Amino acid sequence: MKELTSMEKYDVIIIGSGLGGLSAGAILARKGKKVLILEKHYQIGGFATSFQRKEFKFDIALHQTGGINKTFYKDILQKCGIYDKLEFIRHKYLYEAINPDSELKVKNGNAEDLKKQLIKQFPKEKLGIYLWFFLTRKIGREFYWWDKTAASNKIFFAIFLCFAPFLIPLLMVSHKISLQKILNFCAKNKKLQSALMQLGGYYGNSVDIACQIPFIGNYGYYFDGGYYIKNGGQNVAVALKGVIEKNGGQALNNSEVKKILVKNETVIGVETKKQSYYGKKIIASASPFIIYEQLLKDWNGSKRELEKINKMKIGTTLSQVYIGLNVGIEKINRKFKNSYLVFINNLKDDFYKDLILAFHSNIDKSAAPEEKATLCVTFLDNYERWDLPKKEYKKKKDEELKKIFELLQKHLSDLEKYIEVVEFGTPKTMERYTGNPKGAVYGFSQKIGQAGFDRFKNKSPLKNLYFASAWTFPCGGFEGAIRAGYKVAKKI
Ligand SMILES: Cc1cc2nc3c(=O)[nH]c(=O)nc-3n(C[C@H](O)[C@H](O)[C@H](O)COP(=O)(O)OP(=O)(O)OC[C@H]3O[C@@H](n4cnc5c(N)ncnc54)[C@H](O)[C@@H]3O)c2cc1C
């Protein structure tokens, strides 16, 4: 690989190595562009990373990703040059849901099976159940069609848009209607509504304001399957970095960008503590707040842009407890011997209503040695609860851990007895790690007016500055951020 000096001009400089930035970088590097990634952290990937404690490897984020079969997302992974480098693990069950009065084991990529189970539980709602699956599938297909055409030539896409009301009618209508309205139209029973929205919990929006479009990816899991990536989500980041380097680019860790250089309303480069780098185009994988509040604070348009984004609602944050156990899961509860994702719903607690359990080591042996296991417990959280002085924060962490273990007692008895290592990542941790305000994991809230076609745009008003991350079009998550990267690469 040719070494570049800072005085040489890069074609593209990418601020932050989240999946949005890395995927844009990989596509552009494969097209012959000279790419530089600057990451403030000691490792690349943003949320798509893992960490090691003793013999256990914990995935910071990934539970499931999808769309790797006949979808346009698969095309994008191929365009990034990583599709063949990743091994996708498909568990037999998409998830198991434990409710206070019922249980549901949902076969992976088998919507028919789920329909049957739900009709058995809610026979009066048969028509509505069919309608819900028909609508979600149809809207998903329309989005796929729109996405693929948008990526084709401009004239073809312009013609497509003229006929959009006929070609993608459901997508256009559902884009402006809250999920709650669509749910009410299909299902009367609240328990059925919750079951239909099980995967929506990932996004944390209350359904009465949530937009349908960001859920399309998740809903695809029911039809095409949800997958984990062998050796963890960080493997996606590592593969993308590999493509960038193989094609002459560089990714530098411990390189926090402190300033974006602007001349005549055009971005021309960036500064780290140590040096300046010049580039023709700049892509921000870091949040727009970091860009306008910190890196462009001397640019006179920043105030206007900040006013705009400050009016927007920031999306959900999550907390995750990472646990290494000195026994196999079957020692604690035989029922979970081969489980991967288990949703424990409607716990009778003021705050912890739903918990997601992920037994990564059950499906990926690289997570723990034999006879041992990992368990990640995830739940939607609220940043403000944790915005405390250091001592109180630590105390709260200890107290809440205890509470979580108590809640889990019914399902994993004596869990505490087997714990070898435990780490608690709160919204503060998520914020500290990525710089995303309020620890947002999917960028701006995916609510009506901020999601789908109304999502934060990938292009800044400043010439040559772009955004590719969970904050931007189309949405958050692994797939959303990678699609954003593709979109920006295409624009460039
Ligand atoms: C607990 C948890 C569970 C999740 N589960 C799933 C899941 O199952 N499926 C799924 O699809 N998604 C999941 N997600 C969400 C998904 O991981 C994210 O939406 C996605 O990875 C965000 O990518 P991004 O491109 O926005 O970048 P981010 O991951 O936000 O990374 C931004 C990067 O920019 C860097 N940066 C910031 N400022 C600077 C600067 N000044 N200079 C240099 N670098 C800078 C940061 O260090 C960071 O590396 C989960 C997230 C969490 C936290």
The ligand as a Tripos MOL2 file, in Angstrom:
@<TRIPOS>MOLECULE
LIG
   53    58     1     0     0
SMALL
NO_CHARGES

@<TRIPOS>ATOM
      1 C1        -26.7290   -2.1070   22.5590 C.3       1 LIG1
      2 C2        -26.9750   -1.8950   21.0810 C.ar      1 LIG1
      3 C3        -27.6370   -2.8670   20.3520 C.ar      1 LIG1
      4 C4        -27.8500   -2.7060   18.9800 C.ar      1 LIG1
      5 N1        -28.4240   -3.7260   18.2780 N.ar      1 LIG1
      6 C5        -28.5200   -3.6390   16.9340 C.ar      1 LIG1
      7 C6        -28.9940   -4.7400   16.1750 C.ar      1 LIG1
      8 O1        -29.2610   -5.8030   16.6920 O.2       1 LIG1
      9 N2        -29.1230   -4.5920   14.8330 N.ar      1 LIG1
     10 C7        -28.8010   -3.4380   14.1850 C.ar      1 LIG1
     11 O2        -28.9280   -3.3730   12.9580 O.2       1 LIG1
     12 N3        -28.3370   -2.3620   14.8860 N.ar      1 LIG1
     13 C8        -28.1800   -2.4340   16.2350 C.ar      1 LIG1
     14 N4        -27.7020   -1.3600   16.9520 N.ar      1 LIG1
     15 C9        -27.5310   -0.0600   16.2750 C.3       1 LIG1
     16 C10       -26.3230    0.0340   15.3380 C.3       1 LIG1
     17 O3        -25.2070   -0.5310   15.9600 O.3       1 LIG1
     18 C11       -26.0520    1.5190   14.9710 C.3       1 LIG1
     19 O4        -27.2430    2.1540   14.5370 O.3       1 LIG1
     20 C12       -25.0170    1.6810   13.8570 C.3       1 LIG1
     21 O5        -23.9080    0.8370   14.0680 O.3       1 LIG1
     22 C13       -24.5760    3.1590   13.8260 C.3       1 LIG1
     23 O6        -23.6060    3.3770   12.8300 O.3       1 LIG1
     24 P1        -23.1440    4.8580   12.4690 P.3       1 LIG1
     25 O7        -22.5880    4.8190   11.0880 O.co2     1 LIG1
     26 O8        -24.2300    5.8230   12.7200 O.co2     1 LIG1
     27 O9        -21.9020    5.1980   13.4100 O.3       1 LIG1
     28 P2        -21.6160    5.1030   14.9950 P.3       1 LIG1
     29 O10       -21.6030    3.6790   15.3800 O.co2     1 LIG1
     30 O11       -22.4690    6.0520   15.7470 O.co2     1 LIG1
     31 O12       -20.1060    5.5930   15.0380 O.3       1 LIG1
     32 C14       -19.7000    6.9440   14.9110 C.3       1 LIG1
     33 C15       -18.1670    6.9560   14.9860 C.3       1 LIG1
     34 O13       -17.6920    8.2950   14.8370 O.3       1 LIG1
     35 C16       -16.5770    8.4620   15.7250 C.3       1 LIG1
     36 N5        -16.3800    9.8920   15.9800 N.ar      1 LIG1
     37 C17       -17.2150   10.7500   16.5950 C.ar      1 LIG1
     38 N6        -16.6670   11.9940   16.6320 N.ar      1 LIG1
     39 C18       -15.4610   11.9080   16.0090 C.ar      1 LIG1
     40 C19       -14.4420   12.8620   15.7170 C.ar      1 LIG1
     41 N7        -14.5230   14.1460   16.0680 N.pl3     1 LIG1
     42 N8        -13.3160   12.4330   15.0660 N.ar      1 LIG1
     43 C20       -13.1800   11.1130   14.6840 C.ar      1 LIG1
     44 N9        -14.1370   10.1730   14.9670 N.ar      1 LIG1
     45 C21       -15.2640   10.5820   15.5990 C.ar      1 LIG1
     46 C22       -16.9870    7.6900   16.9610 C.3       1 LIG1
     47 O14       -15.8800    7.3770   17.7860 O.3       1 LIG1
     48 C23       -17.6230    6.4460   16.3170 C.3       1 LIG1
     49 O15       -16.6590    5.4500   16.0680 O.3       1 LIG1
     50 C24       -27.4410   -1.4990   18.3220 C.ar      1 LIG1
     51 C25       -26.7700   -0.5230   19.0610 C.ar      1 LIG1
     52 C26       -26.5250   -0.7160   20.4180 C.ar      1 LIG1
     53 C27       -25.7580    0.3180   21.1750 C.3       1 LIG1
@<TRIPOS>BOND
     1     1     2 1
     2     2     3 ar
     3     2    52 ar
     4     3     4 ar
     5     4     5 ar
     6     4    50 ar
     7     5     6 ar
     8     6     7 ar
     9     6    13 1
    10     7     8 2
    11     7     9 ar
    12     9    10 ar
    13    10    11 2
    14    10    12 ar
    15    12    13 ar
    16    13    14 ar
    17    14    15 1
    18    14    50 ar
    19    15    16 1
    20    16    17 1
    21    16    18 1
    22    18    19 1
    23    18    20 1
    24    20    21 1
    25    20    22 1
    26    22    23 1
    27    23    24 1
    28    24    25 2
    29    24    26 1
    30    24    27 1
    31    27    28 1
    32    28    29 2
    33    28    30 1
    34    28    31 1
    35    31    32 1
    36    32    33 1
    37    33    34 1
    38    33    48 1
    39    34    35 1
    40    35    36 1
    41    35    46 1
    42    36    37 ar
    43    36    45 ar
    44    37    38 ar
    45    38    39 ar
    46    39    40 ar
    47    39    45 ar
    48    40    41 1
    49    40    42 ar
    50    42    43 ar
    51    43    44 ar
    52    44    45 ar
    53    46    47 1
    54    46    48 1
    55    48    49 1
    56    50    51 ar
    57    51    52 ar
    58    52    53 1
@<TRIPOS>SUBSTRUCTURE
     1 LIG1         1 GROUP 0 **** ****
